[in-house]
Structures are given as C-alpha cells and as structure tokens.
Amino acid sequence: MKTTLVIAHGWAYSIKPWTKTVADLRARGIEVKQLQVPGLTTPSSEVWTIDGYTAWIAQQLQGIENPIVLGHSNGGRIALNYLAQGHDNAFAGLILLNAAGVYENPGVVSLKRRVFRAAAKALAPLKHVPYLKKIVYRLLKSDYNRAPENMKKTLHNMLESDKALDLSRVHQDNIFVVWGEDDKVTPLGMGKKMHQQLAGSQMSTFAGWPHAPYITHPEQLAEEIARIVQQIEAQPSREGAGR
C-alpha cells in the first residue's frame, strides 16, 4: 500500500530544520506532508489544550489515505492523545521520535522553571543552524515571563495533560518508538517507559542522537524513517486508515 508520511513537529517555531531530512525522504520516493502547529509554526493567539490539538490533527488528516504519522516531541504527545480518545488504528503506522507524553513528577521544581527549562533545551540545538542562530539566542536569553502568554499557558496545558494520558488506551498497529540516547529533553528512560506501555510497539535507539536528530543526524534519521515506511508499506492493505 502507498502511504503519506505526515510529520507533526515538536515545540518549535520553524519547520526549516527538517529540510535535509524531508528532502532525503522525498528523494527516496516517500510522499511527505509537514503539519504546521497552531501557536508554533502557524500564528495563533489562542490558549491551546490537548483536546484542541487532537481536534486540529484530526482535521489535518482528513482526506489522507493510509497516513503514517511521525510525531516528534509534542507532536508525538498530540498523536498519542488522539489515538487514546478511541481512534483505534487511525493510522497506517505511528513513529514516535523522542516523543513527549510520559508524565514525570517535577518534585520541588516550580512549573515556571520546568516549562522554561524544557523550552530552552528544545531550542538549544537550533543554535547551530546559521539562519536561526540569532533568533534562538534571543529566545534563550529571554525571560519566561516575556514569552507569549497564550503559549506559556499552552505549554503548561501540554505538560499537565501527561497526567491523564493512559497509553494502555492506545490501540494502533505498527508503532515504532525511535529515540536518541543523548536526548536531554525527553530522556531515553521516558522512551523505554513509552515502549513498555504501548502494546506491540517496536523500539530502536541511536547513540549520539540528541532531542532533535533532524538537525544533527538528518541523513541517518531519514534512513531510519525510510526503513520503517518500507516495512509498513510491505504489509497487506488495510481499509479505513486515516478516515
């Protein structure tokens, strides 16, 4: 069966860092659709909840036959919540790349510090991208309180939503958990927990990969994604995926 790879990016304000990986995938004959997340890569003044984002991704997937959804970081959180809401086998497959969604008790760390620290770690790899360097340095030096109020509250909502996400309610064939062993934002331990709780999932880990391997290891990431897509496409066609 022929599929479309739908990429739901993480907490980022540009899809440009994905350029090399996406170009490599398309050169391999894979159809790629990159989603632009409201409030991040699409302007929005709303305060988003996880339910708002799952409704958004459902709308984005309308009309796409046999989508393979790749969710990176927060994009993975959105995809998992969508499936957990009763949309069993909505995709031809799901690739969770350093995905968020596993709740960890922050202990004595304040929510303000936790949110800002998570955002700073997610942005840090972009310092090495020439056309984003100045923007990233400015964001990393800015105070949490100067972040857009709606997205500050949205990130709070995303982190809090992990408390309610029950991965045992996710019923999806072809789940692939792909993780960087050097990820400091969503550490490898979170990936292992996710793999253990997602029935039938397969996991692969990569030494040296940080949270954003599409920046540091674009060719290797494309190779792994292409391998997974080929494995899924080699299976018998399944009616109804993505509808």
PANU-399789 format. One line per 5 residues: number of its first residue (from 1); their letters; for each residue x, y, z of N, C-alpha, C. Coordinates in steps of 0.1 Angstrom, whole numbers, plus 5000, padded with zeros to 4 digits. Each point is the difference from the previous one (the first is absolute). Layout:
NUM) A) X/Y/Z/X/Y/Z/X/Y/Z | ... .
This chain:
1) MKTTL) 5008/4988/5000/4992/5012/5000/5009/5012/5000 | 4996/5011/4993/5007/5012/4999/4995/5009/5011 | 5010/5007/5007/4996/5008/5012/5005/5014/4998 | 4995/5009/5009/5005/5013/5001/5006/5001/5014 | 5012/5005/5002/5006/5003/5012/4996/5014/5005 .
6) VIAHG) 4993/5000/5011/4996/5013/5006/5008/5003/5012 | 5007/5012/5000/5009/5003/5011/4994/5011/5008 | 4998/4997/5013/4995/5009/5010/5012/5004/5008 | 5005/5012/4998/5013/5005/5007/4997/5002/5015 | 5011/5002/5007/5000/5003/5014/4998/5015/5004 .
11) WAYSI) 5005/5004/5012/4999/5013/5004/5010/5009/4993 | 4997/5004/4988/5009/5008/4992/4993/5010/4992 | 5007/5011/4996/4994/5011/4993/5004/5000/4985 | 5006/4990/4995/5003/4999/4986/5001/4985/4996 | 4996/4997/4988/5002/4986/4994/5012/5000/4992 .
16) KPWTK) 5008/5011/4998/5012/5000/4992/5010/4990/5004 | 5002/4998/5013/5010/4990/5004/4998/4986/4995 | 4988/4997/4996/4996/4987/4994/5004/4999/4985 | 5005/5010/4994/5002/5001/4986/5008/4988/4994 | 5011/4997/5006/5009/4990/4995/4994/4986/5001 .
21) TVADL) 4994/4997/5011/4993/4987/5002/4989/4998/4991 | 4991/5011/4998/4989/4999/4991/5004/4998/4986 | 5011/5008/4996/5005/4999/4986/5005/4986/4997 | 5007/4994/5010/5005/4986/4998/4988/4990/4999 | 4990/5002/5008/4988/4991/4999/4993/5001/4987 .
26) RARGI) 4999/5012/4995/4993/5002/4987/5009/4994/4989 | 5013/5001/5001/5009/4995/4990/4998/4984/4999 | 4996/4995/5011/4998/4985/5001/4986/4996/4995 | 4992/5010/4996/4987/4997/4994/4989/5000/5011 | 5003/5005/5012/4990/5001/5010/4992/5013/5000 .
31) EVKQL) 4987/4999/5000/4992/5013/5000/4999/5005/5014 | 5004/5012/5002/5001/5006/5013/4991/5012/5001 | 4992/5001/5011/4992/5012/5003/5004/5005/5014 | 5005/5012/5001/5004/5006/5012/4989/5009/5006 | 4995/4996/5012/4990/5008/5006/5006/5013/5007 .
36) QVPGL) 4993/5010/5000/5004/5013/5007/4991/5002/5012 | 5005/4999/5012/4992/4999/5012/4996/5014/5004 | 4987/5002/5003/4995/5013/5005/5007/5005/5012 | 5004/5013/5000/5007/5006/5011/5015/4998/4999 | 5004/4991/4992/5015/4998/4998/5004/5004/4986 .
41) TTPSS) 4997/4991/4990/5004/5004/4987/4988/5006/4992 | 4989/5001/5006/4988/5007/4995/4996/5010/5010 | 4999/5013/4997/4996/5010/5010/4986/4997/5007 | 5000/5001/5013/4987/4998/5007/5001/5008/5013 | 4990/5007/5004/5000/5007/5013/4992/4992/5010 .
46) EVWTI) 4996/4988/4997/4992/4991/5009/5009/4994/5010 | 4994/4996/5011/5006/4991/5010/4995/4986/4996 | 5009/4991/4996/4997/4987/4995/5000/4990/5011 | 4990/4990/4999/5000/4989/5009/5003/4987/4992 | 5002/4989/5006/5003/4988/4993/4988/4996/4992 .
51) DGYTA) 4988/5003/5005/4988/4997/4992/4999/5008/4987 | 5004/5013/5002/5001/5009/4988/5009/4995/4989 | 5012/4995/5005/5010/4995/4990/4996/4987/4994 | 4993/4991/5007/4995/4988/4994/4989/5002/4990 | 4992/5010/5003/4990/5004/4990/5007/5006/4987 .
56) WIAQQ) 5010/5007/5003/5008/5006/4988/5006/4990/4992 | 5007/4990/5006/5006/4989/4992/4990/4992/4993 | 4989/4997/5006/4989/4993/4993/4996/5007/4987 | 4999/5013/5001/4996/5008/4988/5011/5000/4989 | 5013/5000/5005/5011/5000/4991/5001/4987/4992 .
61) LQGIE) 4996/4989/5006/5001/4987/4994/4988/4996/4991 | 4990/5008/5000/4988/4997/4992/5005/4999/4985 | 4995/4990/4993/5003/4998/4986/5013/4994/4997 | 5009/4997/5010/5012/4993/4998/4999/4985/5002 | 5002/4993/4989/4998/4985/5001/5013/4994/5006 .
66) NPIVL) 4998/4991/5009/5012/4992/5006/5011/5009/5005 | 4997/5010/5009/5011/5008/5005/5009/4993/5009 | 5013/5002/4999/5009/4996/5010/5004/5013/5008 | 4996/5001/5012/5003/5012/5008/5013/4999/5007 | 5008/5010/4998/5012/5001/5008/4999/5012/5010 .
71) GHSNG) 5000/4997/5013/4998/5011/5010/5013/5001/5007 | 5006/5012/4999/5012/5003/5007/4997/5008/5013 | 5005/4996/5011/4998/5007/5013/4985/5003/5002 | 4996/5013/5000/4986/5003/5003/4991/4995/4989 | 5005/4999/4988/4992/4994/4989/4996/4985/5003 .
76) GRIAL) 5010/4993/5006/4997/4987/5005/4989/4999/5010 | 5001/5010/5009/4990/5001/5011/4986/5002/4994 | 4999/5009/4990/4987/5002/4993/4994/4988/4994 | 5009/4993/4992/4996/4987/4993/4995/4990/5010 | 5008/4998/5011/4996/4990/5010/4987/5003/5007 .
81) NYLAQ) 4997/5013/5003/4988/5003/5006/4988/4998/4990 | 5002/5003/4987/4990/4998/4990/4996/4985/5000 | 5010/4992/4999/4997/4985/5000/4993/4995/5013 | 5004/5006/5011/4995/4996/5013/4985/5004/5002 | 4996/5009/4992/4986/5005/5001/4990/4990/4993 .
86) GHDNA) 5005/4989/4996/4991/4990/4994/5002/4998/4985 | 5010/5007/4994/5002/4999/4985/5010/4988/4998 | 4995/4988/5002/5008/4988/4998/5005/4998/4986 | 5013/4997/4998/5005/4998/4987/4996/5011/4990 | 5001/5012/5004/4997/5011/4991/5011/5003/4990 .
91) FAGLI) 5012/4995/5002/5011/5002/4991/5005/4986/4995 | 5007/5001/4989/5007/4988/4995/5011/4996/5009 | 5006/5010/5007/5010/4998/5009/5004/5013/5008 | 5006/4999/5011/5004/5011/5008/5015/4999/5003 | 5007/5011/4997/5014/5001/5004/5002/5010/5011 .
96) LLNAA) 5004/4996/5012/5002/5009/5011/5015/5004/5001 | 5003/5012/4996/5014/5004/5000/5003/5009/5013 | 5007/4994/5010/5003/5008/5012/4987/5007/5005 | 4989/4992/5001/4987/5006/5002/4998/5003/5015 | 4991/5010/5002/4995/5004/5013/4988/4992/5003 .
101) GVYEN) 4995/5000/5012/4988/4993/5004/5001/4992/5012 | 5012/4997/5005/5002/4993/5012/5001/5010/5012 | 4992/4999/5009/5000/5009/5011/5011/4997/5010 | 5007/5010/5004/5010/4998/5011/4998/5011/5010 | 4999/4996/5013/4997/5010/5011/5012/5010/5001 .
106) PGVVS) 4997/5013/4999/5011/5009/5000/5006/5003/5014 | 4994/4994/5010/5005/5002/5014/4999/5014/5004 | 5011/5005/5005/5000/5013/5006/5003/5011/4989 | 5003/4996/4988/5002/5010/4989/4987/5007/4997 | 5000/5013/5000/4988/5007/4997/4996/4998/4985 .
111) LKRRV) 4987/5002/4998/4995/4998/4986/5007/5011/4991 | 5002/5012/5005/5006/5010/4992/5013/4996/4995 | 5009/4995/5009/5013/4996/4997/5000/4988/4991 | 4991/4991/5002/4999/4988/4993/4997/5003/4985 | 4990/5008/4998/4995/5004/4987/5012/5007/4992 .
116) FRAAA) 5006/5010/5007/5010/5007/4993/5012/4992/4997 | 5004/4991/5009/5011/4991/4998/4997/4991/4988 | 4988/4994/5000/4997/4991/4989/5001/5007/4986 | 4994/5013/5000/5001/5007/4987/5014/5004/4996 | 5009/5003/5010/5013/5004/4997/5008/4988/4995 .
121) KALAP) 4998/4988/5006/5007/4988/4995/4995/4997/4986 | 4987/5001/4997/4995/4997/4987/5006/5009/4989 | 5002/5013/5004/5005/5010/4990/5015/4999/4999 | 5008/4995/5010/5014/5001/5000/5007/4994/4987 | 4996/4989/4995/5006/4995/4988/4999/5009/4988 .
126) LKHVP) 4990/5009/4999/4999/5008/4989/5010/5011/4999 | 5008/5002/5011/5011/5010/5000/5010/4997/4989 | 5000/4987/4995/5010/4997/4990/4995/5001/4986 | 4988/5005/4998/4994/5002/4987/5002/5015/4997 | 5008/5003/4990/5004/5014/4997/4989/5010/4999 .
131) YLKKI) 4989/4997/4993/4989/5009/4998/4991/5002/5012 | 5002/4991/5010/4992/5001/5012/5008/5004/5012 | 5013/5001/4999/5008/5002/5012/4996/5013/5008 | 4999/5011/4993/4996/5013/5007/4987/4999/5007 | 4990/4994/4993/4987/4998/5006/5001/4992/5013 .
136) VYRLL) 5007/4989/4999/5000/4990/5011/5008/5006/5012 | 5011/5007/4998/5007/5007/5011/4991/5010/5007 | 4992/5007/4992/4991/5010/5006/4989/4993/5008 | 4995/4989/4995/4990/4992/5008/5005/4994/5013 | 5013/4995/4999/5006/4993/5011/5003/5010/5011 .
141) KSDYN) 5003/5013/4996/5004/5010/5010/4988/5007/5006 | 4988/4998/4993/4988/5007/5005/4995/4993/5012 | 4993/5008/5009/4994/4994/5012/4987/4994/4997 | 4997/4989/5008/4987/4993/4998/4988/5009/5000 | 5000/5010/5008/4989/5009/5001/4997/5009/4988 .
146) RAPEN) 5010/5001/4991/4999/5007/4988/4995/4992/4988 | 4998/4987/5002/4995/4991/4990/4986/5003/4997 | 4995/4998/4988/4985/5003/4998/4992/4993/5010 | 4991/5007/5006/4992/4995/5011/4992/4987/4996 | 4994/5001/4987/4992/4988/4996/5009/4987/4999 .
151) MKKTL) 5012/5002/4995/5008/4988/4998/5007/4995/5013 | 5002/5009/5010/5004/4997/5013/4990/4991/5007 | 4987/5004/4998/4989/4992/5006/4998/4987/4992 | 5002/5001/4987/4999/4988/4992/5010/4989/5004 | 5013/5004/5002/5010/4991/5004/4997/4994/5014 .
156) HNMLE) 4994/5008/5008/4996/4995/5014/4989/4990/4998 | 4991/5002/4991/4989/4991/4997/5005/4987/4994 | 5010/5000/4992/5006/4988/4994/5007/4992/5011 | 5008/5006/5008/5007/4993/5010/4990/4993/5010 | 4989/5008/5004/4990/4995/5009/4992/4988/4993 .
161) SDKAL) 4998/5001/4987/4992/4989/4993/5007/4986/5002 | 5013/5000/5002/5006/4987/5001/4995/4992/5012 | 4995/5007/5010/4995/4993/5012/4988/4991/4996 | 4992/5004/4990/4988/4993/4997/5002/4991/4988 | 5011/5000/4993/5002/4991/4989/5003/4986/5004 .
166) DLSRV) 4990/4991/4996/5001/4986/5004/5005/4993/4987 | 5012/4996/4999/5005/4994/4988/4994/4986/4997 | 4994/4994/5010/4994/4987/4998/4987/5001/4992 | 4995/5013/4998/4989/5002/4992/5003/5003/4985 | 5013/4999/4997/5005/5002/4986/5000/4987/4993 .
171) HQDNI) 4991/4998/4990/4999/4988/4993/5004/5003/4985 | 5012/4998/4997/5005/5003/4986/5010/4990/4996 | 4998/4994/4988/5011/4992/4994/5011/5008/4996 | 5012/4993/4999/5012/5007/4994/5004/5012/5008 | 5003/4999/5013/5005/5011/5007/5015/4998/5002 .
176) FVVWG) 5008/5010/4995/5015/5000/5001/5005/5011/5009 | 5006/4996/5011/5006/5010/5009/5014/5002/4997 | 5004/5012/4995/5013/5003/4995/5006/5011/5009 | 5012/4996/5007/5005/5009/5010/5015/5003/4999 | 5004/5012/5003/5014/5004/5001/5005/4997/5014 .
181) EDDKV) 5011/4993/5001/5005/4996/5013/5006/5012/5008 | 5002/5011/4993/5006/5012/5006/4989/5011/5002 | 4987/4996/4999/4989/5010/5002/5000/5004/5014 | 5001/5014/5002/4999/5005/5014/4986/5006/5002 | 4992/5002/4990/4987/5006/5002/4989/4989/5004 .
186) TPLGM) 4999/4990/4991/4992/4988/5004/5010/4988/5001 | 5006/4998/5011/5011/4990/5002/4996/4986/4995 | 5010/4992/4998/4998/4987/4995/4991/4992/5009 | 5001/5002/5013/4991/4993/5009/4985/5002/4998 | 4997/5012/4995/4986/5002/4997/4996/4992/4987 .
191) GKKMH) 5009/4999/4991/4997/4992/4988/4998/4986/5003 | 5008/4994/5010/4999/4986/5003/4987/4998/5007 | 4995/5010/5009/4987/4998/5006/4989/5000/4990 | 5001/5009/4990/4990/5001/4989/5000/4987/4993 | 5011/4995/4996/5001/4987/4993/4993/4989/5008 .
196) QQLAG) 5003/4999/5013/4994/4990/5008/4985/5000/5001 | 4995/5013/5000/4986/5002/5002/4992/4999/4987 | 5006/5001/4989/4993/4999/4987/5001/4986/4995 | 4989/4993/5000/5000/4986/4997/5004/4998/4985 | 5009/4991/4998/5005/4996/4987/5009/5010/4993 .
201) SQMST) 5004/5010/5007/5009/5010/4994/5014/4995/4999 | 5008/5005/4990/5014/4997/4998/5008/5012/5003 | 5012/4998/5006/5008/5011/5004/5014/4999/4994 | 5006/5011/4995/5013/5001/4996/5007/5012/5006 | 5012/4999/5005/5007/5011/5006/5013/5003/4992 .
206) FAGWP) 5005/5013/5001/5011/5004/4992/5010/5008/5009 | 5012/4995/5001/5011/5006/5007/5003/5014/4994 | 5002/5010/5008/5004/5013/4995/4988/5009/4995 | 4989/4994/4999/4988/5008/4996/4995/5008/5012 | 4998/5014/4998/4994/5008/5010/4985/5000/4998 .
211) HAPYI) 4994/5011/5006/4985/5001/4999/4996/5003/4985 | 5008/5006/4993/4996/5005/4986/5010/4994/4990 | 4999/4987/4997/5010/4993/4991/4998/5005/4985 | 4989/5006/4997/4998/5006/4987/5010/5011/4997 | 5005/5006/5011/5010/5010/4999/5014/4994/4999 .
216) THPEQ) 5003/4991/5010/5014/4995/5001/5003/4988/4992 | 4989/4991/4997/5002/4988/4993/4989/4998/4989 | 4999/5010/4991/4988/5000/4991/5000/4988/4990 | 5012/4996/4995/5000/4988/4991/4997/4987/5007 | 5006/4998/5012/4997/4988/5008/4986/4999/5004 .
221) LAEEI) 4994/5011/5003/4986/5001/5004/4991/4996/4988 | 5003/5006/4989/4993/4997/4987/5001/4985/4997 | 5011/4994/5002/5002/4986/4997/4992/4991/5009 | 4999/5004/5013/4992/4992/5009/4985/5002/4997 | 4996/5012/4997/4986/5002/4997/4996/4992/4987 .
226) ARIVQ) 5009/5001/4990/4997/4993/4988/4999/4985/5002 | 5008/4994/5009/5000/4986/5003/4986/4997/5006 | 4995/5008/5009/4987/4998/5006/4989/5001/4990 | 5000/5010/4992/4990/5002/4990/5000/4988/4990 | 5011/4995/4996/5001/4988/4991/4994/4988/5007 .
231) QIEAQ) 5003/4998/5013/4994/4989/5007/4985/5001/5001 | 4995/5011/5002/4985/5002/5001/4994/4998/4987 | 5006/5006/4989/4994/4999/4987/5000/4985/4994 | 5009/4992/5006/5001/4986/4995/4989/4992/5005 | 4992/5005/5010/4989/4992/5006/4988/5001/4991 .
236) PSREG) 4991/4990/5001/4987/5001/4993/4992/5013/5002 | 4993/5004/4990/4993/5013/5002/4989/4998/5010 | 4998/5011/5008/4990/5000/5010/4990/5012/4997 | 4988/4996/4999/4989/5010/4997/4997/5009/5012 | 4998/5013/4998/4995/5009/5010/5010/5008/5007 .
241) AGR) 5013/4997/4999/5010/5008/5007/4999/5015/4996 | 5000/5008/5010/4999/5014/4998/4987/5006/4997 | 4989/4992/5001/4987/5005/4997/4992/5003/5013 .
